[in-house]
């Protein structure tokens, strides 16, 4: 969507100015912004989250798959993106007064890295991103959907950090916690694929200075499990927390009302006196019902009971044993062999109906006995020991069940949340741009110009070929052309021929006039999607929003905001 523009102040330009590029223009009423970590303490805890537990969250993060599709992109000769004002540039950090130089080798930029965050699925993910020029040298550019969680309609993704030069849990220049994210209004509100880019201000980088044992955390005691679950959700959704391994545990006491071993008392009241049901673990229920078959129907000890067994699918039964207990100890899973009537018994009713003597077959006494007698031997007489499938394997039905006890029987006094809070000493390592530099910005450029694309491609081609691992920074090179992708509301996109695969390539920087010797150029796009345009099972095209004056307006809103230190 194109908007009217208001022309702002001049920005110093160099390098590309010799090629005839003009001064930038600034767009109005196009910017949306949201806070990521709004306090120093919140940012410290976000950094500690990624550094903690031997960097397990960084190591286990996977490429972000939301809105990354092998889409039906198509080249277009008319329509396509167009400039909304004159071409303009912002020079790269350190390139403000430099002249162009050439290098035979392609040196990878120090500005590129990965952004890590918690997705809408609650798991750690990453995209590609790059540092760009800004007044306080604190700005990162990436794809819009690597900042805004359009899948679950949350405003922003949680625990957002940028790590330049990331490689297998190494953070050579530190972790930079996101402070505020900026994107185009049309992407934030309408998820317009033509505006799938974002600029994020980050705090000064930090590195771990000291690491101490994780501190054990215990919440107050909640009277009901529902209250504890509400608090657990609050902690998990609070992006400023540094918690891990959070879970709900029961607080127990004896029948006199004394508290657990931590000394917390839980008052007796009417509910305690008359007893009421609470969920209990399988092991606790077994202790209260010694020698009982927990897959059966009791009878159970007074004040205890088993919920009705619920039949589940084979895919939900995760064991080859006849029974097992869930990891949290709350649920018993078990299976029973399927029993089927034998062929002789399934035909038994027919002979009794058509032939007079019931005594003609072996089961005749059962068939001619009184109704009371028939019910007792029926199971043994009418079924085989177990049915098998066509491969000779036993067939089963699968179940799960939970158990309960009255509170006075069980001795449960309430519920609390326990877990770990990371205790990591952090040291400040300075501003992002001072450590790795920052790319310039170019917009309203003509299509057909060559650009380098730098990113961390990962994953398979549609034909199954696993071309890239996502572990190391790669590049591709080509000329831009017009692309339309209706699936993501992309009518004015630019494309480039590129074999980059997988979600890891999303957010890759498109650099115009890249100078290998200084490792800088002009950011002219960010990869927002991939496509197999000739349908041969191989990714052949990356596409990006076209950077125009409105892009510059979003950039400008972020480029002069201060972030500061977190330690």
C-alpha positions in Angstrom: 0.0 0.0 0.0 1.4 3.4 -1.0 1.0 6.4 1.2 1.6 10.2 0.8 5.0 11.3 2.0 6.3 14.4 3.8 9.9 15.3 3.1 12.1 15.4 6.1 15.6 16.6 6.9 18.7 15.7 5.0 20.8 12.7 6.0 24.6 12.5 5.3 25.2 10.2 2.4 28.3 8.8 0.7 29.5 6.0 -1.5 26.3 5.6 -3.5 25.9 9.3 -3.9 28.5 9.1 -6.6 26.1 6.9 -8.5 23.4 9.6 -8.5 21.3 8.7 -5.5 19.4 11.5 -3.9 18.5 12.5 -0.3 16.0 10.4 1.7 12.4 11.3 2.2 10.4 10.5 5.3 7.0 8.9 5.4 4.2 9.9 7.9 1.5 7.9 9.6 3.0 4.6 8.7 4.8 3.4 11.8 3.8 1.0 14.5 5.9 0.2 17.5 5.9 -2.1 20.5 8.0 -2.6 23.6 10.1 -5.8 23.9 12.0 -5.4 27.2 11.1 -2.1 28.8 13.4 -2.1 31.9 17.0 -2.9 32.6 15.9 -5.7 35.0 13.7 -7.2 32.3 16.5 -7.1 29.8 18.9 -8.7 32.3 16.6 -11.6 32.8 16.0 -12.0 29.1 19.8 -12.2 28.6 20.1 -14.6 31.5 17.4 -16.8 30.0 19.5 -17.4 26.9 22.8 -17.7 28.7 21.5 -20.0 31.5 21.6 -23.8 31.8 24.7 -24.0 29.6 22.9 -22.1 26.8 20.4 -24.9 26.3 17.8 -22.6 24.9 20.2 -21.2 22.2 21.3 -24.7 21.3 17.8 -26.2 21.1 16.3 -23.3 19.1 14.9 -24.2 15.7 14.3 -22.0 12.6 11.1 -20.1 12.8 8.4 -21.6 10.5 5.5 -19.2 10.9 4.5 -17.6 7.6 7.5 -19.0 5.8 6.1 -20.9 2.9 7.2 -22.4 -0.4 4.8 -20.1 -2.1 3.6 -19.7 -5.6 5.7 -16.6 -6.4 5.5 -15.3 -10.0 7.7 -12.9 -11.9 5.8 -10.0 -13.3 6.8 -7.5 -16.1 4.1 -4.9 -15.2 2.6 -3.9 -11.9 5.3 -4.8 -9.4 7.1 -2.4 -7.0 7.7 1.2 -7.9 9.5 4.1 -6.2 7.4 6.6 -4.3 10.0 9.3 -4.2 13.6 9.8 -5.5 16.2 7.2 -4.6 18.0 7.7 -1.3 20.6 6.2 0.9 22.0 6.2 4.5 25.7 5.3 4.6 27.0 2.4 6.6 28.8 2.8 9.9 32.4 3.8 9.1 31.5 4.5 5.5 30.3 8.0 5.9 33.4 9.6 4.3 35.0 6.6 2.6 35.3 6.1 -1.1 34.5 2.9 -2.9 37.0 0.1 -3.2 37.0 -3.3 -4.8 38.0 -6.8 -3.4 38.3 -10.0 -5.3 37.2 -12.1 -2.3 33.7 -12.0 -0.7 34.3 -11.4 3.0 31.2 -12.1 5.0 29.8 -9.2 7.0 30.3 -9.0 10.8 26.9 -7.3 11.0 24.9 -10.5 10.2 23.7 -12.8 12.9 20.7 -14.6 14.4 17.7 -13.3 16.3 16.4 -15.6 19.0 13.0 -15.5 20.6 10.2 -17.6 22.1 7.5 -18.3 19.4 3.8 -18.6 19.9 4.3 -22.3 20.5 6.3 -21.5 23.6 9.6 -22.9 22.1 12.8 -21.1 21.2 13.3 -20.2 17.5 15.6 -18.1 15.4 15.7 -16.0 12.2 18.5 -14.1 10.4 19.1 -10.4 11.0 21.7 -7.6 10.5 22.9 -4.5 12.3 22.2 -1.3 10.4 23.3 2.3 10.8 21.6 4.5 13.4 22.2 7.5 15.6 23.1 5.4 18.7 24.5 2.4 16.8 21.8 0.2 18.3 19.6 -0.9 15.4 18.8 -4.4 13.9 16.8 -5.2 10.7 14.9 -8.4 10.0 11.6 -9.7 8.6 8.5 -8.4 10.3 7.2 -11.9 11.2 10.5 -12.5 13.1 9.3 -9.8 15.6 5.5 -9.9 15.5 3.7 -13.1 16.2 0.9 -13.0 13.6 0.2 -16.7 14.1 -1.2 -16.4 17.7 -2.0 -12.6 17.3 0.3 -11.7 20.2 1.9 -8.2 19.8 5.6 -9.3 19.8 7.6 -12.4 20.3 9.0 -13.0 23.7 12.6 -12.8 25.0 13.9 -11.3 21.7 17.7 -11.0 21.3 20.2 -10.4 18.5 23.5 -12.3 18.4 25.9 -11.2 15.6 28.3 -13.9 14.4 26.4 -16.6 16.2 27.9 -20.1 15.8 27.0 -23.2 17.8 26.2 -21.4 21.1 29.2 -19.0 20.7 28.4 -15.3 21.2 31.6 -13.6 20.1 30.3 -10.0 20.4 27.7 -10.7 23.1 23.9 -10.8 23.3 21.8 -7.7 22.5 18.4 -7.7 24.0 15.6 -6.1 22.0 14.1 -2.9 23.5 11.6 -1.6 21.0 10.3 -3.0 17.7 9.1 -0.8 14.7 7.3 -2.0 11.7 4.9 -0.6 9.1 1.4 0.1 10.2 0.0 -2.1 7.4 2.0 -5.1 8.5 1.1 -4.7 12.2 -2.6 -4.3 11.4 -3.3 -6.0 8.1 -0.3 -8.4 7.9 0.5 -6.9 4.5 3.3 -9.0 2.9 4.6 -5.9 1.0 5.6 -4.5 4.5 7.1 -7.6 6.1 10.1 -5.9 7.6 11.0 -4.6 11.1 13.7 -2.5 12.8 14.5 -3.2 16.4 16.4 -1.1 18.9 18.7 -3.1 21.2 20.4 -2.5 24.5 24.2 -2.6 24.8 25.5 -6.1 24.4 26.3 -8.3 27.4 28.5 -11.3 28.0 28.5 -13.6 31.1 31.0 -12.5 33.7 30.1 -15.1 36.4 27.8 -18.0 36.6 26.4 -19.3 39.9 24.1 -22.2 40.6 20.5 -21.6 39.7 18.5 -20.4 42.6 15.6 -22.4 43.7 12.3 -20.6 43.6 9.1 -21.3 45.6 5.9 -19.3 45.3 3.4 -18.8 48.1 1.0 -21.6 48.8 -2.2 -21.5 46.9 -5.4 -23.1 48.3 -6.5 -24.7 45.0 -4.7 -26.1 42.0 -6.7 -23.7 39.7 -5.1 -20.7 41.6 -1.7 -22.2 41.2 -2.2 -22.9 37.5 -3.3 -19.2 37.0 -0.1 -18.0 38.6 2.0 -20.5 36.6 0.6 -19.1 33.3 1.3 -15.6 34.5 5.0 -16.4 35.1 5.3 -18.3 31.8 3.8 -15.4 29.8 5.8 -12.6 31.6 8.5 -11.8 29.1 10.6 -10.1 31.8 11.1 -13.3 33.8 14.2 -15.5 33.9 12.4 -18.6 35.3 12.9 -22.2 34.1 11.6 -25.6 35.0 8.5 -24.1 36.5 5.9 -26.7 37.8 3.1 -27.1 40.3 3.7 -29.3 43.4 1.5 -30.3 46.2 2.1 -28.9 49.7 1.4 -31.7 52.2 0.9 -31.8 56.0 -0.2 -34.4 58.5 -3.7 -34.9 59.7 -3.2 -32.4 62.5 -2.8 -29.6 60.0 1.0 -29.0 60.3 2.6 -27.7 57.1 5.2 -29.3 54.8 8.9 -29.6 55.6 9.4 -25.9 54.7 7.4 -24.9 57.7 4.4 -23.5 56.0 1.1 -24.1 57.8 -2.2 -24.4 56.1 -5.2 -23.7 58.2 -7.8 -26.3 58.8 -11.3 -25.3 57.9 -14.7 -26.7 57.0 -13.3 -28.2 53.8 -10.7 -30.1 55.7 -13.2 -31.3 58.3 -15.6 -32.8 55.8 -12.9 -33.7 53.2 -13.0 -32.9 49.5 -11.5 -34.4 46.4 -8.1 -33.5 45.1 -6.1 -35.1 42.3 -3.3 -37.4 43.6 -0.3 -39.0 41.9 -0.4 -42.6 40.7 2.2 -43.6 43.3 0.4 -41.9 46.2 -2.9 -43.6 45.2 -1.1 -47.0 45.0 0.2 -46.4 48.6 -3.3 -45.8 49.7 -4.5 -48.9 47.9 -1.8 -51.5 48.4 -2.1 -54.6 46.3 -4.9 -53.3 44.1 -4.9 -53.5 40.3 -5.0 -49.8 39.3 -6.4 -50.7 35.8 -9.4 -52.4 37.4 -12.5 -51.1 39.1 -11.7 -51.4 42.7 -13.1 -51.4 45.3 -10.8 -48.7 46.5 -9.8 -47.6 50.0 -12.2 -45.3 51.7 -11.7 -41.6 50.7 -10.0 -42.5 47.4 -11.2 -43.2 43.9 -10.2 -43.6 40.3 -11.7 -41.6 37.5 -13.2 -43.6 34.6 -10.6 -44.9 32.2 -10.6 -42.9 29.0 -9.8 -44.8 25.7 -7.0 -43.1 23.7 -5.5 -43.8 20.3 -2.4 -45.9 19.7 -0.4 -42.8 18.7 -1.0 -41.3 22.1 0.3 -44.3 23.9 4.1 -43.8 24.1 5.4 -47.2 25.3 5.7 -50.9 24.5 4.9 -51.8 28.1 1.5 -52.8 29.3 1.3 -49.8 31.6 3.4 -46.8 32.5 3.0 -43.5 34.4 3.3 -40.0 32.9 6.4 -38.0 33.5 4.6 -35.7 36.0 3.3 -38.8 37.9 -0.4 -37.8 37.6 -1.7 -40.2 34.9 -1.6 -44.0 34.5 -1.5 -45.3 30.9 -2.3 -48.9 30.2 -3.3 -51.2 27.4 -5.4 -54.3 27.2 -5.3 -57.1 24.6 -8.2 -57.2 22.2 -10.3 -60.4 22.5 -12.4 -61.6 19.7 -15.1 -64.4 19.5 -13.9 -67.7 18.0 -15.5 -68.7 14.7 -17.3 -71.6 16.4 -18.8 -69.3 19.0 -19.8 -66.5 16.6 -21.9 -69.1 14.7 -23.3 -70.7 17.9 -26.6 -68.8 18.0 -27.5 -70.0 14.5 -27.4 -73.7 15.2 -29.5 -73.3 18.4 -32.1 -71.4 16.3 -32.2 -73.9 13.4 -31.4 -77.3 14.9 -33.3 -78.9 17.7 -30.6 -80.6 19.8 -28.4 -78.1 21.6 -26.3 -81.1 22.6 -24.9 -81.5 19.1 -22.0 -79.2 19.8 -19.4 -78.9 22.6 -20.6 -75.6 24.1 -24.2 -77.0 24.3 -24.3 -77.1 28.1 -23.5 -73.4 28.2 -26.0 -72.6 25.5 -28.9 -74.5 27.2 -28.1 -73.6 30.8 -30.1 -71.1 32.8 -29.6 -67.4 32.2 -27.8 -67.1 35.5 -25.4 -69.8 34.5 -24.7 -68.4 31.0 -23.4 -65.1 32.4 -20.6 -66.6 34.5 -18.6 -68.7 32.0 -19.4 -66.5 29.0 -16.1 -64.6 28.8 -14.0 -67.7 28.8 -16.2 -69.6 26.4 -16.7 -66.9 23.8 -13.3 -65.3 23.3 -9.8 -66.3 22.4 -6.8 -65.3 24.6 -5.9 -62.4 22.3 -6.4 -61.2 18.8 -3.5 -60.6 16.4 -3.2 -58.4 13.3 -2.2 -59.6 9.9 1.5 -59.5 10.9 0.9 -61.7 13.9 1.2 -58.9 16.4 -1.2 -58.6 19.4 -3.9 -56.0 19.0 -4.6 -53.7 22.0 -7.0 -51.0 23.2 -5.3 -48.1 25.0 -6.5 -46.2 28.1 -5.5 -43.5 30.5 -6.9 -42.6 34.0 -6.3 -40.3 36.9 -7.0 -40.8 40.6 -8.2 -38.7 43.6 -8.4 -38.7 47.3 -10.2 -36.6 49.8 -8.0 -33.8 51.2 -8.1 -35.1 54.8 -7.2 -38.6 53.5 -4.3 -37.4 51.4 -2.9 -34.7 53.6 -2.7 -32.1 50.8 -2.7 -28.6 52.2 -2.4 -26.6 49.0 -0.2 -26.0 45.9 2.9 -24.0 45.1 5.0 -23.3 42.1 8.7 -24.3 42.2 11.4 -23.8 39.6 14.8 -22.1 39.0 15.8 -18.5 38.6 19.0 -18.0 36.7 21.8 -16.4 38.6 24.3 -15.1 36.0 26.6 -12.1 36.3 26.7 -10.0 33.1 29.2 -7.5 31.9 28.5 -4.7 29.4 30.4 -5.0 26.1 29.2 -1.8 24.4 27.0 -0.8 21.6 26.2 -3.1 18.7 27.4 -0.7 15.9 30.7 -0.1 17.7 31.4 -3.8 17.9 30.3 -5.1 14.5 29.5 -2.0 12.4 26.2 -1.4 10.7 25.0 -1.6 7.1 23.7 1.5 5.3 20.1 1.7 3.9 19.0 2.2 0.3 15.5 2.6 -0.9 13.5 3.5 -4.0 16.2 1.8 -6.1 15.5 0.6 -9.6 15.0 -3.1 -10.1 17.6 -5.1 -12.0 20.5 -4.0 -9.8 22.8 -6.8 -8.4 22.7 -7.5 -4.6 24.3 -9.9 -2.2 22.0 -11.8 0.1 23.6 -12.9 3.4 21.8 -15.3 5.7 21.6 -18.7 7.5 19.7 -20.9 5.2 18.5 -24.2 6.6 16.4 -27.2 5.8 15.4 -29.2 2.8 14.3 -28.4 -0.8 10.9 -29.7 -1.6 12.5 -32.7 -3.2 14.1 -33.7 0.1 17.7 -32.5 -0.6 19.1 -31.0 2.6 21.3 -28.3 1.1 22.0 -26.1 4.1 22.3 -26.7 7.9 21.7 -23.2 9.2 24.8 -23.2 11.2 27.0 -20.9 9.1 26.5 -17.7 7.3 26.1 -18.1 3.5 25.6 -15.7 0.6 24.0 -15.7 -2.8 24.2 -13.0 -5.6 21.9 -11.8 -8.3 19.9 -9.1 -9.8 16.5 -8.0 -8.4 13.2 -8.4 -10.4 9.5 -7.8 -9.7 7.6 -10.6 -7.9 4.0 -11.0 -6.8 3.0 -13.5 -4.0 -0.8 -13.5 -3.4 -0.5 -16.0 -0.6 1.1 -13.4 1.7 -0.7 -10.3 0.2 2.5 -9.5 -1.7 1.8 -7.3 -4.7 4.9 -5.2 -4.8 7.7 -7.4 -3.9 11.3 -7.8 -5.3 12.9 -11.2 -5.9 16.3 -12.7 -6.6 17.4 -16.0 -7.9 18.8 -17.9 -4.9 19.0 -21.5 -3.7 18.6 -20.5 0.0 16.2 -23.0 1.7 14.3 -23.2 4.9 13.0 -20.8 7.6 16.5 -19.9 8.7 17.0 -17.7 5.6 14.1 -15.5 6.7 15.4 -12.0 7.6 18.5 -12.4 5.4 20.0 -9.0 4.4 20.0 -7.8 0.8 23.0 -5.6 0.4 23.4 -3.2 -2.6 26.9 -2.1 -3.6 28.5 -4.4 -1.0 32.2 -3.6 -0.5 33.9 -6.8 0.5 37.0 -5.1 1.8 35.0 -3.2 4.4 32.2 -5.7 4.7 29.5 -3.0 4.3 26.9 -2.0 1.8 23.4 -0.7 1.6 20.5 -2.7 3.0 17.9 -2.8 0.2 15.7 -5.7 1.4 15.2 -8.6 3.9 14.1 -12.0 2.9 10.5 -12.6 3.8 9.8 -15.8 1.9 11.0 -18.5 -0.5 9.6 -20.2 -3.7 10.1 -22.9 -6.2 9.0 -21.0 -9.3 9.7 -23.6 -11.9 8.2 -26.5 -9.9 11.2 -28.8 -10.1 11.3 -29.5 -6.3 14.2 -27.0 -5.6 13.9 -23.6 -4.1 15.1 -21.1 -6.7 13.8 -17.7 -5.5 14.0 -15.5 -2.4 11.7 -12.5 -2.2 11.7 -9.3 -0.1 9.5 -6.3 0.4 10.5 -3.4 -1.9 12.2 -0.7 0.2 10.7 2.6 -0.6 10.1 6.0 1.2 7.7 4.4 3.6 10.4 1.9 4.6 12.6 4.8 5.3 9.9 6.3 7.4 9.8 3.2 9.6 13.6 3.1 9.8 13.8 6.8 10.7 11.4 6.3 13.6 13.7 3.8 15.1 17.1 5.1 14.1 17.4 8.0 16.5 16.2 6.3 19.7 18.5 5.7 22.6 18.6 2.3 24.3 21.3 2.4 26.9 22.9 -0.3 29.1 21.3 -3.1 31.1 24.2 -3.6 33.5 
